Amino acid sequence: MTQAKRVLVIAEAGVNHNGDRGLALRLIDAAAKAGADLVKFQTFKADNLATAYARKADYQACNEGDAGNQFEMLQRLELSESDHTALVAHCKDRGIGFFSTGFDLSSLDFLNSLGLDRFKVPSGELTNLPYLRRIASFGKPVILSTGMATLGEIEAAIEALENSGSRREQMTVLHCTTEYPAPFDEVNLNAMQTIGNAFGVAVGYSDHTEGIAVPLAAVALGATVIEKHFTLDRSLPGPDHAASLEPGELAAMVRGIRRVEAALGSAQKRTTPSEARNRPVARKSIVAARAIAKGERFGDDNLTAKRPGTGISPMRWDEVLGRVAPRAFARDEQIEL
């Protein structure tokens, strides 16, 4: 029996640490307790990521207030190299994998020096050719997020990665809707399968909707990776807290994903072990509808089908009709030939 590959669950801490190492460590604790496979942060230098003129996204301005620009916000959310070292060590202690998205070339090089075994291309860098080439140069598995992208842009990004050393069989492409929270009527979850069919890649889903229903649906549709933002408290200040799961919800999502995995099981339709125990109870046998004398012919007037299904199956009804009763049968007694 072929079993589906285990879904990789990425708990996206992102910048929900608010630049506080202690809060970042507590996020690791929460992700590990919830049962996630990886906890993911974001690695960047504000100087390398945005100009002083870059405005905040609407959701960022809404969640943080309009004061300041994107550059100033990013400066507050940076993690230092020593922060990263502490986070990696804490992940090891808690038995959860450390992961981070690098948003600039120097950050990618730093993450590679930490020994990351895979790299994530965030949606905003999908059209950044030098960035894609740098990630491909590491020769490691790539997770490519596709928020805001067209199929043509996804194709160009995959080709850029392949031309620079990545192998398609090591790529997982995540369907994503880049809005926080993402409206349900803009999720277009079926597009995940379109991506897989178009490019022959493993697919997954990076979720920004409220709740956990859509990630579970994505797993049912074949997602091999699920990424979801989480926080310790949605009321905390910061750009992403409001659209994130709290720890109990993250744990519920992980449990749900594992249950969906188990439920998907095999494509083979067969009687399961538990069903085999119930089949005799639920199915029926051919029985005497009334007392039948020895030598009497079986017919529609003296036969019926009733539980349990431990005798002759009613599917053999035509085979039994017209036969001579080999002995007398009491009402409800299972027929024997």
SEBAZA-758124 format. One record per residue (C-alpha): residue number from 1; residue in one letter; x, y, z. Coordinates in pm, 1 decimal. Each point is the difference from the previous one (the first is absolute). Example, Ala and Ser with C-alpha at 12.3 -4.5 7.8 and 13.67 -1.06 7.14 Angstrom:
2
+-----+----+----------+----------+----------+
|   i | aa |        x |        y |        z |
+-----+----+----------+----------+----------+
|   1 |  A |   1230.0 |   -450.0 |    780.0 |
|   2 |  S |    137.0 |    344.0 |    -66.0 |
+-----+----+----------+----------+----------+
***
This chain:
337
+-----+----+----------+----------+----------+
|   i | aa |        x |        y |        z |
+-----+----+----------+----------+----------+
|   1 |  M |      0.0 |      0.0 |      0.0 |
|   2 |  T |    147.1 |    335.6 |   -108.5 |
|   3 |  Q |     -5.9 |    256.9 |    279.4 |
|   4 |  A |      6.3 |    373.6 |    -66.6 |
|   5 |  K |    320.8 |    181.5 |     88.9 |
|   6 |  R |    -10.7 |    168.3 |    341.3 |
|   7 |  V |    -93.9 |    367.1 |    -28.4 |
|   8 |  L |    269.7 |    242.1 |    112.2 |
|   9 |  V |   -160.9 |    247.8 |    242.0 |
|  10 |  I |    179.0 |    334.2 |     25.5 |
|  11 |  A |   -100.4 |    221.8 |    291.5 |
|  12 |  E |     72.4 |    349.6 |   -131.7 |
|  13 |  A |    119.6 |    214.6 |    289.1 |
|  14 |  G |    118.2 |    253.7 |   -256.3 |
|  15 |  V |     47.0 |    334.5 |    169.5 |
|  16 |  N |   -250.5 |    -67.7 |    278.2 |
|  17 |  H |    290.1 |     16.2 |    247.5 |
|  18 |  N |    -11.9 |    381.5 |    -41.3 |
|  19 |  G |    381.1 |      7.9 |      7.4 |
|  20 |  D |      7.9 |   -155.2 |    349.3 |
|  21 |  R |    218.0 |   -311.7 |     35.7 |
|  22 |  G |   -189.1 |   -114.4 |    308.2 |
|  23 |  L |   -329.1 |     12.5 |   -187.9 |
|  24 |  A |    160.3 |   -189.7 |   -290.0 |
|  25 |  L |    109.2 |   -276.3 |    238.6 |
|  26 |  R |   -352.3 |    -25.9 |    137.0 |
|  27 |  L |   -134.0 |    -30.8 |   -353.6 |
|  28 |  I |    231.4 |   -297.2 |    -52.2 |
|  29 |  D |   -137.5 |   -158.7 |    317.0 |
|  30 |  A |   -356.9 |     46.8 |   -124.5 |
|  31 |  A |     74.1 |   -142.6 |   -345.1 |
|  32 |  A |    173.2 |   -304.1 |    145.7 |
|  33 |  K |   -285.8 |    -61.8 |    243.8 |
|  34 |  A |   -250.7 |     25.7 |   -286.9 |
|  35 |  G |    182.7 |   -275.0 |   -188.6 |
|  36 |  A |    123.1 |    202.3 |   -298.8 |
|  37 |  D |    294.9 |   -138.1 |   -196.2 |
|  38 |  L |    175.1 |    333.2 |    -51.5 |
|  39 |  V |    -23.1 |    345.0 |    154.8 |
|  40 |  K |     84.4 |    271.2 |   -251.6 |
|  41 |  F |    128.4 |    350.4 |     52.6 |
|  42 |  Q |    100.5 |    277.5 |   -240.8 |
|  43 |  T |    360.7 |    105.4 |    -49.4 |
|  44 |  F |     80.3 |    338.4 |   -149.4 |
|  45 |  K |    183.2 |    328.3 |     33.3 |
|  46 |  A |   -236.3 |    291.8 |    -45.6 |
|  47 |  D |    273.5 |    185.7 |   -193.1 |
|  48 |  N |      6.8 |   -279.5 |   -257.7 |
|  49 |  L |   -373.2 |    -60.9 |    -17.0 |
|  50 |  A |   -178.8 |    332.5 |    -44.2 |
|  51 |  T |     72.7 |    359.9 |    -86.4 |
|  52 |  A |    -84.0 |    281.9 |    235.6 |
|  53 |  Y |   -288.3 |     81.3 |   -235.5 |
|  54 |  A |   -173.5 |   -339.3 |      8.3 |
|  55 |  R |   -347.7 |     39.5 |    146.7 |
|  56 |  K |   -165.5 |   -256.6 |    223.8 |
|  57 |  A |   -250.2 |   -243.1 |   -144.7 |
|  58 |  D |   -359.1 |     91.4 |     83.9 |
|  59 |  Y |    -29.8 |   -284.9 |    252.2 |
|  60 |  Q |    326.8 |    106.0 |    165.1 |
|  61 |  A |   -118.2 |    358.2 |     32.9 |
|  62 |  C |   -331.5 |   -124.5 |    137.8 |
|  63 |  N |    160.5 |   -226.9 |    259.7 |
|  64 |  E |    283.3 |    233.2 |     98.8 |
|  65 |  G |   -145.8 |    340.9 |    -68.1 |
|  66 |  D |    113.2 |    232.1 |   -277.3 |
|  67 |  A |    298.0 |    141.6 |    189.6 |
|  68 |  G |    335.0 |    -70.7 |   -166.1 |
|  69 |  N |     83.3 |   -174.2 |   -325.1 |
|  70 |  Q |     79.5 |   -361.0 |    -86.6 |
|  71 |  F |    374.6 |     52.6 |     47.0 |
|  72 |  E |    -42.8 |    120.2 |    358.7 |
|  73 |  M |   -237.2 |   -287.1 |     75.6 |
|  74 |  L |    247.7 |   -254.6 |   -137.7 |
|  75 |  Q |    283.5 |    144.1 |    209.2 |
|  76 |  R |   -201.3 |    -72.4 |    313.9 |
|  77 |  L |    -58.5 |   -358.8 |   -110.5 |
|  78 |  E |    355.0 |   -106.5 |    -86.4 |
|  79 |  L |    159.7 |   -298.0 |    173.3 |
|  80 |  S |    374.9 |     18.2 |     56.0 |
|  81 |  E |    243.5 |   -279.0 |    -86.7 |
|  82 |  S |     33.0 |    -81.2 |    369.2 |
|  83 |  D |   -380.1 |    -17.6 |     23.1 |
|  84 |  H |      3.3 |   -257.4 |   -278.7 |
|  85 |  T |    263.4 |   -209.0 |    175.5 |
|  86 |  A |   -209.5 |     -1.3 |    316.9 |
|  87 |  L |   -314.1 |    -93.8 |   -193.5 |
|  88 |  V |    170.0 |   -288.2 |   -179.5 |
|  89 |  A |    126.7 |   -136.8 |    333.0 |
|  90 |  H |   -342.8 |     37.2 |    161.4 |
|  91 |  C |   -168.0 |   -182.7 |   -289.3 |
|  92 |  K |    243.4 |   -288.0 |     46.4 |
|  93 |  D |    -80.1 |    -12.1 |    371.3 |
|  94 |  R |   -373.9 |     -3.2 |    -71.5 |
|  95 |  G |     17.5 |   -263.0 |   -274.8 |
|  96 |  I |   -131.1 |    219.4 |   -281.8 |
|  97 |  G |    175.1 |    100.7 |   -319.8 |
|  98 |  F |    123.8 |    358.2 |    -41.1 |
|  99 |  F |    -87.1 |    170.2 |   -326.9 |
| 100 |  S |     11.4 |    355.9 |   -127.0 |
| 101 |  T |    -68.5 |    195.0 |   -315.7 |
| 102 |  G |    283.3 |    222.8 |   -112.0 |
| 103 |  F |   -109.2 |    317.6 |   -176.7 |
| 104 |  D |    332.2 |    120.7 |   -139.3 |
| 105 |  L |    318.5 |   -155.5 |   -135.8 |
| 106 |  S |    213.1 |     48.7 |    310.0 |
| 107 |  S |   -275.5 |   -149.9 |    215.8 |
| 108 |  L |    -16.4 |   -302.2 |   -230.4 |
| 109 |  D |    373.8 |    -50.7 |     36.7 |
| 110 |  F |    -27.3 |     28.3 |    376.4 |
| 111 |  L |   -279.5 |   -256.0 |     16.1 |
| 112 |  N |    202.1 |   -234.9 |   -217.7 |
| 113 |  S |    288.3 |     33.9 |    245.3 |
| 114 |  L |   -239.9 |   -117.7 |    274.7 |
| 115 |  G |    -45.9 |   -326.5 |   -186.6 |
| 116 |  L |   -362.5 |     35.1 |   -111.4 |
| 117 |  D |   -104.9 |   -308.4 |   -193.5 |
| 118 |  R |   -253.3 |    185.6 |   -218.1 |
| 119 |  F |    -77.0 |    354.1 |   -112.8 |
| 120 |  K |   -322.0 |    195.0 |    -37.0 |
| 121 |  V |    -70.8 |    248.7 |   -276.9 |
| 122 |  P |   -266.0 |    237.3 |    136.6 |
| 123 |  S |   -265.8 |    129.6 |   -236.0 |
| 124 |  G |    156.1 |    344.5 |    -20.5 |
| 125 |  E |    331.2 |   -139.8 |   -130.0 |
| 126 |  L |   -150.4 |   -223.1 |   -270.3 |
| 127 |  T |     95.8 |    258.1 |   -265.4 |
| 128 |  N |    349.0 |     74.5 |    142.0 |
| 129 |  L |    240.4 |   -174.9 |   -238.9 |
| 130 |  P |    325.5 |     58.3 |    194.9 |
| 131 |  Y |   -174.6 |   -130.1 |    312.9 |
| 132 |  L |   -124.2 |   -313.2 |   -177.2 |
| 133 |  R |    346.8 |    -68.1 |   -138.5 |
| 134 |  R |    157.9 |     29.6 |    344.6 |
| 135 |  I |   -245.2 |   -248.3 |    153.6 |
| 136 |  A |     52.1 |   -242.5 |   -288.2 |
| 137 |  S |    377.1 |     18.7 |     49.3 |
| 138 |  F |    -34.8 |   -170.6 |    339.1 |
| 139 |  G |   -127.9 |   -319.0 |   -165.5 |
| 140 |  K |   -260.3 |    -62.7 |    270.4 |
| 141 |  P |   -376.1 |    -63.4 |    -14.9 |
| 142 |  V |   -204.9 |    312.3 |    -71.1 |
| 143 |  I |   -346.7 |    101.2 |    115.4 |
| 144 |  L |   -139.6 |    261.5 |   -237.1 |
| 145 |  S |   -295.1 |    212.5 |    110.0 |
| 146 |  T |   -218.6 |    147.0 |   -275.5 |
| 147 |  G |   -218.5 |    270.9 |    151.1 |
| 148 |  M |    -86.5 |    274.2 |   -252.7 |
| 149 |  A |    148.8 |   -209.8 |   -282.5 |
| 150 |  T |   -126.9 |   -101.0 |   -341.6 |
| 151 |  L |     73.3 |   -341.7 |   -148.9 |
| 152 |  G |    247.2 |    169.4 |   -233.2 |
| 153 |  E |    190.1 |    151.1 |    293.1 |
| 154 |  I |      8.3 |   -336.2 |    178.3 |
| 155 |  E |    133.9 |   -165.3 |   -314.5 |
| 156 |  A |    271.6 |    265.8 |    -33.2 |
| 157 |  A |    104.1 |    -42.2 |    365.3 |
| 158 |  I |     20.3 |   -379.1 |    -31.0 |
| 159 |  E |    206.7 |     30.0 |   -317.8 |
| 160 |  A |    232.4 |    253.2 |    167.3 |
| 161 |  L |     54.5 |   -238.0 |    290.9 |
| 162 |  E |     60.9 |   -295.5 |   -232.4 |
| 163 |  N |    239.9 |    195.1 |   -219.3 |
| 164 |  S |    203.2 |     86.9 |    308.7 |
| 165 |  G |     26.4 |   -349.0 |    146.2 |
| 166 |  S |   -327.5 |    -90.2 |    170.2 |
| 167 |  R |   -174.2 |   -323.1 |    -96.8 |
| 168 |  R |   -373.7 |      1.4 |    -56.8 |
| 169 |  E |    -46.7 |   -315.4 |    205.9 |
| 170 |  Q |    139.7 |    192.8 |    298.8 |
| 171 |  M |   -253.6 |    283.0 |    -37.4 |
| 172 |  T |   -328.1 |     43.5 |    182.5 |
| 173 |  V |   -220.0 |    279.4 |   -129.3 |
| 174 |  L |   -243.0 |    154.7 |    246.8 |
| 175 |  H |   -326.4 |    150.4 |   -111.5 |
| 176 |  C |    -60.4 |    319.2 |    197.6 |
| 177 |  T |   -224.4 |    306.8 |     11.9 |
| 178 |  T |    198.0 |    302.1 |    118.9 |
| 179 |  E |   -245.0 |    184.2 |    220.6 |
| 180 |  Y |    -29.6 |     -2.4 |    379.7 |
| 181 |  P |   -249.5 |   -145.1 |     67.7 |
| 182 |  A |    -69.6 |   -140.5 |   -345.5 |
| 183 |  P |   -367.9 |     15.0 |   -104.0 |
| 184 |  F |   -141.7 |   -350.0 |    -39.5 |
| 185 |  D |   -139.5 |     83.3 |   -343.3 |
| 186 |  E |    350.2 |     90.1 |   -119.8 |
| 187 |  V |    172.9 |   -317.4 |    119.4 |
| 188 |  N |    -67.3 |   -194.9 |   -321.9 |
| 189 |  L |    136.0 |   -316.0 |    157.7 |
| 190 |  N |    -51.7 |   -201.3 |   -318.0 |
| 191 |  A |    284.5 |    203.1 |   -151.2 |
| 192 |  M |    238.7 |   -204.2 |    213.9 |
| 193 |  Q |    -76.8 |   -305.2 |   -211.7 |
| 194 |  T |     27.1 |    209.8 |   -316.3 |
| 195 |  I |    356.6 |     89.4 |    101.5 |
| 196 |  G |     91.8 |   -362.2 |     63.0 |
| 197 |  N |   -143.3 |   -115.5 |   -330.8 |
| 198 |  A |    156.0 |    284.8 |   -196.6 |
| 199 |  F |    354.8 |    -37.2 |    129.0 |
| 200 |  G |     30.8 |   -356.2 |    128.2 |
| 201 |  V |     99.0 |    110.6 |    349.5 |
| 202 |  A |   -102.1 |    -87.7 |    352.9 |
| 203 |  V |   -248.9 |    255.5 |    129.1 |
| 204 |  G |    -97.2 |    149.4 |    331.8 |
| 205 |  Y |   -186.6 |    291.6 |    145.3 |
| 206 |  S |    101.6 |    309.5 |    193.7 |
| 207 |  D |   -311.7 |    115.0 |    181.8 |
| 208 |  H |   -104.2 |    347.9 |    102.2 |
| 209 |  T |   -370.5 |    -62.8 |     57.8 |
| 210 |  E |   -166.5 |     12.2 |    337.9 |
| 211 |  G |    -30.9 |   -333.1 |    179.2 |
| 212 |  I |    119.6 |   -343.6 |   -104.6 |
| 213 |  A |   -260.7 |   -123.8 |   -248.0 |
| 214 |  V |    188.3 |     91.2 |   -317.7 |
| 215 |  P |    332.3 |   -164.8 |     95.9 |
| 216 |  L |   -186.2 |   -322.8 |     75.9 |
| 217 |  A |   -173.9 |     21.7 |   -336.8 |
| 218 |  A |    337.9 |     56.6 |   -166.6 |
| 219 |  V |    135.2 |   -320.8 |    153.1 |
| 220 |  A |   -305.0 |   -186.8 |   -130.6 |
| 221 |  L |     76.9 |    139.0 |   -346.3 |
| 222 |  G |    359.7 |   -119.9 |      8.3 |
| 223 |  A |    209.3 |    264.4 |    177.2 |
| 224 |  T |    332.5 |   -142.0 |    119.6 |
| 225 |  V |     96.3 |    316.7 |    191.8 |
| 226 |  I |   -221.1 |    224.7 |    213.4 |
| 227 |  E |    124.6 |    333.2 |    130.1 |
| 228 |  K |   -202.5 |    209.2 |    243.7 |
| 229 |  H |     75.0 |    312.1 |    204.3 |
| 230 |  F |    -36.0 |    -26.3 |    375.3 |
| 231 |  T |     43.3 |    225.4 |    299.6 |
| 232 |  L |    -20.4 |    -23.5 |    375.5 |
| 233 |  D |   -274.0 |    263.3 |      6.4 |
| 234 |  R |   -188.6 |    156.2 |   -292.2 |
| 235 |  S |    -40.6 |    324.8 |    193.6 |
| 236 |  L |    375.3 |     66.5 |     10.2 |
| 237 |  P |    124.8 |    300.0 |   -199.1 |
| 238 |  G |    163.9 |    -78.2 |   -331.7 |
| 239 |  P |    -85.8 |    -48.3 |   -367.4 |
| 240 |  D |    -86.4 |   -372.1 |     -5.8 |
| 241 |  H |   -146.6 |    -90.6 |    340.5 |
| 242 |  A |   -361.4 |     73.0 |    -92.8 |
| 243 |  A |      2.3 |   -253.4 |   -288.4 |
| 244 |  S |    175.9 |   -275.3 |    196.9 |
| 245 |  L |   -112.0 |   -306.2 |    194.4 |
| 246 |  E |     43.0 |    -11.1 |    376.2 |
| 247 |  P |    176.4 |   -305.9 |    151.8 |
| 248 |  G |   -313.0 |   -204.3 |     67.9 |
| 249 |  E |   -119.7 |     58.1 |   -356.3 |
| 250 |  L |    338.6 |    -96.8 |   -141.3 |
| 251 |  A |    -13.3 |   -326.4 |    194.7 |
| 252 |  A |   -353.4 |    -63.1 |   -130.7 |
| 253 |  M |    120.7 |     57.0 |   -356.3 |
| 254 |  V |    286.5 |   -247.2 |     39.8 |
| 255 |  R |   -234.9 |   -261.1 |    147.3 |
| 256 |  G |   -243.2 |     58.1 |   -282.8 |
| 257 |  I |    269.6 |    -38.3 |   -263.4 |
| 258 |  R |    117.5 |   -329.0 |    148.3 |
| 259 |  R |   -359.5 |   -124.7 |      6.3 |
| 260 |  V |    -55.8 |    100.0 |   -361.7 |
| 261 |  E |    324.1 |   -180.4 |    -93.1 |
| 262 |  A |   -122.0 |   -313.1 |    172.6 |
| 263 |  A |   -342.1 |     31.6 |   -161.0 |
| 264 |  L |    143.9 |     38.5 |   -350.3 |
| 265 |  G |    173.4 |   -335.2 |     35.0 |
| 266 |  S |      7.9 |   -204.2 |   -320.8 |
| 267 |  A |   -170.1 |     39.1 |   -336.4 |
| 268 |  Q |    -91.3 |   -369.0 |     17.9 |
| 269 |  K |   -366.1 |    -71.1 |     83.0 |
| 270 |  R |    -13.3 |   -303.0 |    224.3 |
| 271 |  T |   -159.7 |   -128.8 |    318.3 |
| 272 |  T |    194.7 |    134.5 |    295.3 |
| 273 |  P |     72.3 |   -207.7 |    312.4 |
| 274 |  S |   -256.7 |    189.6 |    205.7 |
| 275 |  E |   -259.2 |    -32.3 |   -276.1 |
| 276 |  A |     59.4 |   -376.1 |    -16.8 |
| 277 |  R |   -116.1 |    -25.0 |    361.0 |
| 278 |  N |   -316.8 |    196.2 |    -76.3 |
| 279 |  R |    -94.1 |   -159.6 |   -330.8 |
| 280 |  P |   -186.9 |   -302.1 |    147.4 |
| 281 |  V |   -197.8 |    233.1 |    226.8 |
| 282 |  A |    -96.7 |    252.7 |   -266.6 |
| 283 |  R |    -65.7 |   -229.4 |   -295.8 |
| 284 |  K |   -281.6 |   -248.7 |    -55.9 |
| 285 |  S |    -53.1 |   -367.4 |    -79.3 |
| 286 |  I |   -281.7 |   -187.8 |   -172.8 |
| 287 |  V |   -236.8 |   -127.2 |    269.6 |
| 288 |  A |   -340.4 |   -164.7 |     17.7 |
| 289 |  A |   -279.6 |    258.1 |    -12.1 |
| 290 |  R |   -228.9 |   -262.8 |    159.7 |
| 291 |  A |     19.7 |   -365.3 |     93.4 |
| 292 |  I |    113.6 |   -204.8 |   -300.8 |
| 293 |  A |    -66.6 |   -374.8 |    -28.4 |
| 294 |  K |    258.5 |   -247.0 |   -123.3 |
| 295 |  G |    -37.8 |    -42.2 |   -378.8 |
| 296 |  E |   -174.7 |    336.4 |    -45.4 |
| 297 |  R |    144.9 |    216.5 |   -277.4 |
| 298 |  F |    166.3 |    328.2 |     97.7 |
| 299 |  G |   -173.8 |    307.5 |   -143.4 |
| 300 |  D |    -69.3 |    367.1 |     54.9 |
| 301 |  D |   -289.9 |    -97.8 |    224.0 |
| 302 |  N |    205.6 |   -192.6 |    257.5 |
| 303 |  L |    339.6 |    169.9 |     -8.6 |
| 304 |  T |    124.8 |    340.2 |    119.9 |
| 305 |  A |    330.5 |    168.8 |     88.6 |
| 306 |  K |     84.8 |     87.4 |    359.4 |
| 307 |  R |    300.9 |     60.6 |    220.0 |
| 308 |  P |    247.7 |   -139.7 |     89.5 |
| 309 |  G |    204.5 |    -56.2 |   -314.9 |
| 310 |  T |    148.6 |   -331.3 |    107.2 |
| 311 |  G |   -195.5 |   -218.5 |   -242.4 |
| 312 |  I |    -71.7 |     -1.2 |   -373.7 |
| 313 |  S |     29.3 |    349.4 |   -148.1 |
| 314 |  P |   -314.7 |    152.2 |   -151.4 |
| 315 |  M |    211.8 |     57.9 |   -311.6 |
| 316 |  R |    -53.0 |   -375.2 |    -62.4 |
| 317 |  W |   -380.7 |     45.8 |     11.1 |
| 318 |  D |    -59.6 |   -123.0 |   -356.1 |
| 319 |  E |    216.3 |   -306.6 |     64.0 |
| 320 |  V |   -214.6 |    -98.3 |    300.3 |
| 321 |  L |   -343.9 |     59.7 |   -158.6 |
| 322 |  G |   -159.2 |   -322.5 |   -120.1 |
| 323 |  R |    226.2 |   -226.6 |    203.1 |
| 324 |  V |   -160.9 |   -269.3 |    217.1 |
| 325 |  A |     36.0 |     45.2 |    375.6 |
| 326 |  P |    234.4 |   -278.9 |    117.5 |
| 327 |  R |   -165.7 |     10.7 |    342.9 |
| 328 |  A |   -259.2 |    194.5 |    194.7 |
| 329 |  F |     82.1 |    362.3 |     94.1 |
| 330 |  A |   -153.1 |    206.0 |    277.8 |
| 331 |  R |    -83.5 |    367.0 |    -55.3 |
| 332 |  D |    316.8 |    218.8 |      0.4 |
| 333 |  E |    226.0 |   -303.8 |    -29.2 |
| 334 |  Q |    284.8 |     48.2 |   -249.2 |
| 335 |  I |    -49.1 |   -202.5 |   -316.0 |
| 336 |  E |    243.5 |   -282.3 |    -81.7 |
| 337 |  L |     24.3 |   -171.2 |   -335.9 |
+-----+----+----------+----------+----------+
***
